[in-house]
């Protein structure tokens, strides 16, 4: 494409993935990313320290960054399950998501994202009803603040084993939610397509009416290989599924399906992380190179 990718997408990265909290101080990470003009968006998550949260808000405002809020760590890090068939436990998950809406609003985000919880075959239908209940409550609360709610589609049997996807099941859930809530949408992630055994074309065409946000990244789906599962290694990682060729195909499908919008650009964020001693900034730089090459190869 002759036009810059920034004409059609707001490019972001996921802070806690690019700079894992065990190795990077959150405010230093935010400043580093905010000072990089390649990024229009920063996706952040829970900040328990009030002073950290206040300083992060100031930096994001000064850098003129669009803010997105991921509540996934609030669930994954605690084991809370928004589709838990135990009602008391479901309400605990609902509570942290409602708190996430408040924190997101404070930080300047216009919504939150989360994921479904684990499931079992014998209680799958019950879990589906529970997830609808949680999502409806969170959507209603977010709507009072003019905010949106997005569910990220994950694998169902490989790593996260979330209730939602695969894509057809995600489409069913999204259709049910849209009947009740017009502020609900889906996040699709290129790195999850190999983990659900689906292609870019299939996922995007299946979920076309409901997609509101994109992530891109990589995965290793060969059993026994390093970084197997939903680990988001860098593009081109050994034995991994995605590199420039797969990202180009992803861009082709987005173009064909009408997702290139200069008037209302979608968020397109990196979801890659350094693996075992790798440098997060080098991984970010490599991701930009893959994106720039794939975009350059996309036909006008």
C-alpha positions, 0 to 999 in steps of 0.5 A, a space after each residue: 500500500 502506498 498510503 501509510 497504515 496509520 491512515 486506516 488503523 490506529 496502531 497500538 501495543 499491549 503494555 503488559 505484554 510488550 513489557 512484562 511487569 516482572 521485568 519492566 517498571 510500568 511507568 517507565 514502560 508507558 513513557 517509552 511507548 508513549 514517546 514512540 510516534 509509531 504508536 497511536 494507542 496504548 492498551 493498559 490494564 489494572 494499576 493497583 497503586 493510586 500514584 502509579 495510576 495517576 501518573 500513567 493517566 497524566 502521561 497518556 494525556 500528554 502524549 495524546 494517546 488513545 487508551 484501551 483497557 484490558 481486563 483480561 489480567 484481572 481474570 487470568 491472574 486471579 482465576 476468576 471466571 465470568 461464566 462460572 456456574 457457581 453464582 457466588 464465584 460468577 459475581 466475583 468475576 462480575 465485580 472485578 469487571 465493573 471495577 475495571 470499567 471505573 478504572 478504564 474511565 479514569 485512565 481515559 479509555 472508552 471501554 474495556 476488554 475481557 475474555 470468557 472463562 474456562 468451561 467443561 463439556 457437561 456444563 457448557 450450556 450453563 456456562 454460556 448463560 452465565 457469561 451472557 448474564 455477566 456480559 449484560 451487566 457489564 455492558 449496561 454499566 459501561 453504557 451509563 458512562 458512554 463506554 463499550 465492552 469487548 470480548 476477545 476470542 481465545 482458544 477453546 482447547 489448547 491453552 486458555 481453553 476459554 468458552 469463546 471461541 471458536 469463531 462460529 460460537 463467538 458469532 452466536 454469542 455476539 449476536 445474542 449480546 447485540 440483541 440486548 446491548 449495542 455497545 458490545 463487540 469482539 476483538 479478534 487476534 491473529 495469534 489466536 487463529 492457529 490456536 483455534 485451527 482457523 484461517 484469517 478469512 474464516 474468522 473475519 468473514 464469520 465475525 464480520 458484523 461484530 468485530 470492533 478491534 484487532 490484535 496481531 501476533 504469533 503462536 507456536 502450535 506444534 506440541 513439544 516445541 518451545 513457547 507452545 500455546 497462547 504465549 505470543 512470541 515474536 513474529 518468526 519465532 522458531 516453529 511458530 505459525 505467523 510471520 510476514 506472509 500470514 500477516 499479509 494474508 490478514 491484511 488482504 482479508 481486512 481490505 477485502 472485508 472493508 475494514 480499512 477506514 480512514 474516517 473511523 480507523 479501527 485499533 490494531 494492536 501488537 500482542 507480542 512479548 519477549 520470551 525467556 530473556 529476550 528484550 521487549 524493545 527489540 521484539 517491538 522493533 521487529 514487530 514493526 518491521 514485519 508490519 511495515 513489510 506486510 503492509 508494503 506488499 499489500 496491493 492498493 
